Amino acid sequence: MATCLDQYLQWHRERNITEFGIKSKQKDVYTFLTWAEERGLLYPNEITRSILESYQRYLYHYRKKNGKPLGMSTQSKRLSGLKQFFSWLCRQRILEANPASELALPRSEKRLPGYALSVKEVEAVMAVPDITDPLGIRDRAMLELFYSSGLRRSELTMLDLSDVNLDRRTAHIRKAKGYKDRVVPVGSRALQWLEKYLYDVRPLLLVKSEEQALFLSGYGERFHPDTLTRFVAKCIKDADIGVTGSCHLLRHTCATHMLEGGADVRVIQELLGHACIEATAIYTRVSIVHLQKVHAVSHPAESRRKVDTESSD
């Protein structure tokens, strides 16, 4: 099955699936292959529906190092990826029958996104980098861009010099999730920090003149996404705001604050690069500030309280 997995991934590469998508498919199937190998199951024709159901129970009872179970969405993703793999095996005539065809996936959860930072908390995070140090200026520019434009961590690492247009105040996101390009606005404050970084700091970090990455590490190289995760997580921790999170927290906060500021959900969809409106519409369920304002002017008890207050005055 390991050989089949290599062929499966190559088949998707030939169909222009992004490396992000390839790695995701690889992880979904490899988890099963490891489980199967521990039980002496090495060949596709050895896998039956009952074996797959045993694996499904394994995922349900599995506990991570922190003692927590896998989320239902994670379990569903693992099993969905496995169903796609076995479907491909049948299309390639490696298997005559698909043992995963009737495997029932767990019911998906419709959970709200995590906590969004307040404006005050965002400012505390932005103030963490030491801007008297060149690397601190670079770090502040990255944080500002995350919050201003709602970028994914992989998108920020892939930005080249030519992707940022200071005059038009935009950033061109190339080959984002699903190989879809988009252009996003860059706010004035983020732009100011970007300019300072580009003119005063980047030349100091540049090792190879041909390097095109917008943000450079201390080694003069493009950042790895995992490095960004650790960096942003540390900034949030050092801000001492009682919240944990990383790059996605700033992306989520950007979308939430825009919605609370009156932005249309389809505008936010375009900014975040969501393929479908359903992925963005969840933010309409998060904006408690807007909900509180509507509640205050429309709920009978609130209206009555306002009348009583005015009468007492």
VEXDREN-2710 file (C-alpha; in Angstrom, 1 decimal):
% VEXDREN-2710
k/r/px/py/pz
1/MET/0.0/0.0/0.0
2/ALA/3.0/2.3/0.6
3/THR/3.9/2.0/-3.1
4/CYS/0.3/2.7/-4.1
5/LEU/0.3/5.8/-1.9
6/ASP/3.3/7.2/-3.8
7/GLN/1.5/6.5/-7.1
8/TYR/-1.6/8.1/-5.7
9/LEU/0.2/11.3/-4.7
10/GLN/2.0/11.5/-8.0
11/TRP/-1.3/11.1/-9.8
12/HIS/-2.6/14.2/-8.0
13/ARG/0.6/16.2/-8.7
14/GLU/0.1/15.5/-12.4
15/ARG/-3.3/17.1/-12.0
16/ASN/-1.9/20.3/-10.6
17/ILE/-3.0/19.8/-7.0
18/THR/-1.1/22.1/-4.6
19/GLU/1.7/20.8/-2.4
20/PHE/-0.5/21.8/0.6
21/GLY/-3.2/19.5/-0.8
22/ILE/-0.7/16.7/-1.5
23/LYS/0.6/16.8/2.0
24/SER/-2.9/16.7/3.4
25/LYS/-3.8/13.6/1.3
26/GLN/-0.5/12.0/2.3
27/LYS/-1.2/12.5/6.0
28/ASP/-4.7/11.1/5.8
29/VAL/-3.6/7.9/4.1
30/TYR/-0.3/7.4/5.9
31/THR/-2.0/7.4/9.3
32/PHE/-4.0/4.4/8.2
33/LEU/-1.0/2.7/6.6
34/THR/0.9/2.9/9.8
35/TRP/-2.0/1.5/11.8
36/ALA/-2.5/-1.3/9.2
37/GLU/1.2/-2.2/9.1
38/GLU/1.3/-2.7/12.9
39/ARG/-1.4/-5.4/12.3
40/GLY/0.4/-7.1/9.4
41/LEU/-1.8/-5.6/6.7
42/LEU/0.4/-4.5/3.8
43/TYR/-1.6/-5.0/0.6
44/PRO/-4.8/-3.3/-0.6
45/ASN/-6.6/-6.6/-1.2
46/GLU/-6.2/-7.5/2.5
47/ILE/-8.4/-4.5/3.5
48/THR/-12.1/-5.2/4.2
49/ARG/-14.9/-3.0/5.3
50/SER/-14.7/-4.5/8.8
51/ILE/-11.0/-3.6/9.0
52/LEU/-11.8/0.0/8.0
53/GLU/-14.5/0.1/10.7
54/SER/-12.0/-1.1/13.2
55/TYR/-9.7/1.7/12.2
56/GLN/-12.6/4.1/12.5
57/ARG/-13.1/2.9/16.1
58/TYR/-9.4/3.4/16.7
59/LEU/-9.6/7.0/15.6
60/TYR/-12.6/7.6/17.9
61/HIS/-10.8/6.2/21.0
62/TYR/-7.4/7.6/20.2
63/ARG/-6.0/10.1/22.7
64/LYS/-3.3/12.8/21.9
65/LYS/-0.4/13.4/24.2
66/ASN/-2.4/16.0/26.1
67/GLY/-5.1/13.3/26.8
68/LYS/-7.7/14.9/24.5
69/PRO/-9.5/12.9/21.7
70/LEU/-9.3/13.7/18.0
71/GLY/-11.9/16.2/17.0
72/MET/-14.8/14.9/14.9
73/SER/-13.7/17.0/12.0
74/THR/-10.2/15.5/12.1
75/GLN/-11.7/12.0/12.3
76/SER/-14.0/12.7/9.4
77/LYS/-11.1/14.2/7.4
78/ARG/-8.9/11.1/7.9
79/LEU/-11.7/8.8/6.9
80/SER/-12.7/10.9/3.9
81/GLY/-9.1/10.9/2.6
82/LEU/-9.0/7.2/3.0
83/LYS/-12.3/6.7/1.0
84/GLN/-10.8/8.8/-1.8
85/PHE/-7.6/6.7/-1.7
86/PHE/-9.6/3.4/-2.1
87/SER/-11.8/4.9/-4.7
88/TRP/-8.6/5.8/-6.7
89/LEU/-7.3/2.2/-6.2
90/CYS/-10.5/0.9/-7.9
91/ARG/-10.3/3.4/-10.7
92/GLN/-6.7/2.2/-11.4
93/ARG/-8.0/-1.4/-11.3
94/ILE/-5.7/-2.2/-8.4
95/LEU/-8.8/-3.3/-6.5
96/GLU/-12.0/-4.8/-8.0
97/ALA/-14.2/-3.7/-5.2
98/ASN/-14.0/-0.7/-2.9
99/PRO/-14.1/-1.7/0.8
100/ALA/-14.5/1.9/1.9
101/SER/-17.6/2.7/-0.3
102/GLU/-20.1/2.3/2.4
103/LEU/-18.0/3.6/5.3
104/ALA/-20.2/6.1/7.2
105/LEU/-18.3/9.3/8.2
106/PRO/-18.9/10.9/11.6
107/ARG/-21.4/13.7/11.6
108/SER/-19.5/17.0/11.1
109/GLU/-19.4/19.6/13.9
110/LYS/-20.5/23.1/13.2
111/ARG/-18.4/24.8/15.9
112/LEU/-17.7/28.5/16.1
113/PRO/-14.1/29.7/15.5
114/GLY/-12.0/30.4/18.5
115/TYR/-11.8/33.6/20.5
116/ALA/-10.9/36.8/18.5
117/LEU/-8.6/39.4/20.0
118/SER/-10.0/42.7/21.0
119/VAL/-8.5/45.9/19.5
120/LYS/-6.7/46.5/22.8
121/GLU/-5.3/43.0/22.8
122/VAL/-4.1/43.4/19.2
123/GLU/-2.2/46.5/20.1
124/ALA/-0.5/44.6/23.0
125/VAL/0.6/41.9/20.5
126/MET/1.9/44.5/18.0
127/ALA/3.9/46.2/20.7
128/VAL/5.9/43.1/21.6
129/PRO/8.7/43.4/19.0
130/ASP/11.6/45.6/20.0
131/ILE/11.5/48.2/17.2
132/THR/14.8/49.6/18.2
133/ASP/16.3/46.5/16.7
134/PRO/16.2/45.8/12.9
135/LEU/14.7/42.3/13.5
136/GLY/12.0/43.9/15.6
137/ILE/11.0/46.2/12.8
138/ARG/10.8/43.1/10.5
139/ASP/8.7/41.3/13.1
140/ARG/6.3/44.2/13.6
141/ALA/5.9/44.4/9.8
142/MET/4.9/40.7/9.6
143/LEU/2.4/41.0/12.5
144/GLU/0.9/44.1/11.0
145/LEU/0.5/42.4/7.6
146/PHE/-1.1/39.3/9.2
147/TYR/-3.7/41.5/11.0
148/SER/-4.3/44.0/8.2
149/SER/-4.8/41.5/5.3
150/GLY/-5.9/38.3/7.0
151/LEU/-3.2/36.2/5.4
152/ARG/-2.6/32.5/6.0
153/ARG/0.9/31.8/7.3
154/SER/1.9/29.9/4.1
155/GLU/0.8/32.9/2.1
156/LEU/2.9/35.3/4.0
157/THR/6.0/33.1/3.6
158/MET/5.5/32.9/-0.1
159/LEU/5.3/36.6/-0.7
160/ASP/8.0/38.0/-3.0
161/LEU/9.2/41.6/-3.4
162/SER/7.3/41.9/-6.6
163/ASP/4.0/40.9/-4.9
164/VAL/3.7/44.0/-2.8
165/ASN/2.7/47.2/-4.5
166/LEU/3.3/50.1/-2.2
167/ASP/1.7/52.7/-4.5
168/ARG/-1.5/50.7/-4.9
169/ARG/-1.4/49.5/-1.3
170/THR/-1.9/45.9/-2.3
171/ALA/-0.3/42.4/-1.9
172/HIS/-0.7/39.8/-4.6
173/ILE/-1.2/36.3/-3.1
174/ARG/0.0/33.8/-5.7
175/LYS/-0.9/30.1/-5.7
176/ALA/-2.9/30.2/-2.5
177/LYS/-5.0/27.4/-1.3
178/GLY/-6.5/25.6/-4.3
179/TYR/-3.9/27.4/-6.6
180/LYS/-6.1/30.5/-6.6
181/ASP/-4.5/33.9/-6.9
182/ARG/-6.0/37.0/-5.2
183/VAL/-5.1/40.6/-4.5
184/VAL/-5.6/41.9/-1.0
185/PRO/-5.5/45.4/0.4
186/VAL/-2.8/46.5/2.8
187/GLY/-3.8/49.0/5.5
188/SER/-1.9/52.3/5.9
189/ARG/-0.3/51.3/9.2
190/ALA/0.9/48.0/7.9
191/LEU/2.1/49.7/4.8
192/GLN/4.2/52.1/6.9
193/TRP/5.9/49.3/8.7
194/LEU/6.5/47.4/5.4
195/GLU/8.2/50.5/3.9
196/LYS/10.4/50.8/7.0
197/TYR/11.3/47.2/6.8
198/LEU/12.0/47.3/3.0
199/TYR/14.2/50.4/3.1
200/ASP/16.0/50.1/6.4
201/VAL/16.1/46.4/7.4
202/ARG/15.8/44.0/4.4
203/PRO/19.1/45.2/2.8
204/LEU/20.8/44.3/6.1
205/LEU/19.4/40.7/6.0
206/LEU/20.0/40.1/2.3
207/VAL/22.7/37.4/1.8
208/LYS/22.1/36.4/-1.8
209/SER/21.3/39.2/-4.2
210/GLU/18.9/37.0/-6.2
211/GLU/16.7/36.2/-3.2
212/GLN/13.2/37.4/-3.9
213/ALA/11.4/36.6/-0.7
214/LEU/9.7/39.6/0.9
215/PHE/10.5/38.6/4.5
216/LEU/13.9/37.3/5.3
217/SER/15.1/35.3/8.3
218/GLY/18.3/36.1/10.1
219/TYR/20.0/33.8/7.7
220/GLY/18.8/35.7/4.7
221/GLU/16.3/33.0/3.7
222/ARG/12.6/32.7/3.2
223/PHE/10.7/31.8/6.4
224/HIS/9.3/28.4/6.9
225/PRO/5.6/28.4/8.0
226/ASP/6.4/26.5/11.2
227/THR/8.9/29.2/12.1
228/LEU/6.2/31.8/11.7
229/THR/3.8/29.8/13.9
230/ARG/6.3/29.7/16.7
231/PHE/7.1/33.4/16.3
232/VAL/3.5/34.6/16.4
233/ALA/2.6/32.3/19.2
234/LYS/5.5/33.7/21.3
235/CYS/4.4/37.3/20.6
236/ILE/0.9/36.5/21.7
237/LYS/2.3/34.8/24.9
238/ASP/4.7/37.7/25.6
239/ALA/1.8/40.2/25.2
240/ASP/0.5/38.7/28.5
241/ILE/-3.1/39.0/27.5
242/GLY/-4.2/35.6/28.8
243/VAL/-4.8/34.2/25.3
244/THR/-2.9/31.5/23.4
245/GLY/-2.9/31.3/19.6
246/SER/-0.8/31.9/16.5
247/CYS/-1.0/33.1/12.9
248/HIS/-4.6/32.0/12.4
249/LEU/-5.7/34.0/15.4
250/LEU/-4.6/37.2/13.7
251/ARG/-6.4/36.1/10.5
252/HIS/-9.6/35.3/12.4
253/THR/-9.3/38.6/14.4
254/CYS/-9.0/40.5/11.1
255/ALA/-12.2/39.0/9.7
256/THR/-14.1/39.5/12.9
257/HIS/-13.1/43.1/13.3
258/MET/-14.0/43.9/9.7
259/LEU/-17.5/42.3/10.1
260/GLU/-18.1/44.3/13.3
261/GLY/-17.0/47.4/11.4
262/GLY/-19.7/46.8/8.8
263/ALA/-17.9/44.9/6.1
264/ASP/-20.1/42.7/3.9
265/VAL/-19.5/39.0/4.4
266/ARG/-18.7/38.6/0.7
267/VAL/-16.0/41.2/0.9
268/ILE/-14.5/39.2/3.8
269/GLN/-14.7/36.0/1.7
270/GLU/-12.7/37.7/-1.0
271/LEU/-10.1/39.0/1.5
272/LEU/-9.6/35.6/3.1
273/GLY/-9.7/33.6/-0.1
274/HIS/-12.4/31.3/0.9
275/ALA/-13.7/29.1/-2.0
276/CYS/-17.3/29.2/-0.7
277/ILE/-19.4/31.7/1.2
278/GLU/-20.2/29.0/3.8
279/ALA/-16.7/29.1/5.1
280/THR/-16.9/32.9/5.7
281/ALA/-20.5/33.0/6.8
282/ILE/-19.5/31.5/10.1
283/TYR/-18.2/34.9/11.1
284/THR/-21.7/36.2/11.1
285/ARG/-22.3/33.9/14.0
286/VAL/-19.3/35.2/15.9
287/SER/-19.8/39.0/15.9
288/ILE/-21.2/39.4/19.4
289/VAL/-20.7/43.2/19.2
290/HIS/-23.1/43.6/16.3
291/LEU/-25.5/41.2/18.0
292/GLN/-25.5/43.2/21.2
293/LYS/-26.2/46.4/19.3
294/VAL/-29.2/44.9/17.5
295/HIS/-30.4/43.3/20.8
296/ALA/-30.2/46.6/22.6
297/VAL/-32.5/48.4/20.1
298/SER/-34.9/45.5/19.3
299/HIS/-35.5/43.4/22.4
300/PRO/-38.7/44.5/24.3
301/ALA/-37.0/44.3/27.7
302/GLU/-34.1/46.5/26.6
303/SER/-36.5/49.0/25.0
304/ARG/-38.6/49.1/28.3
305/ARG/-35.5/49.5/30.4
306/LYS/-34.5/52.6/28.3
307/VAL/-38.0/54.1/28.8
308/ASP/-37.8/53.5/32.5
309/THR/-34.4/55.1/32.7
310/GLU/-35.6/58.2/30.8
311/SER/-38.6/58.5/33.1
312/SER/-36.5/58.4/36.2
313/ASP/-34.4/61.2/34.8
END
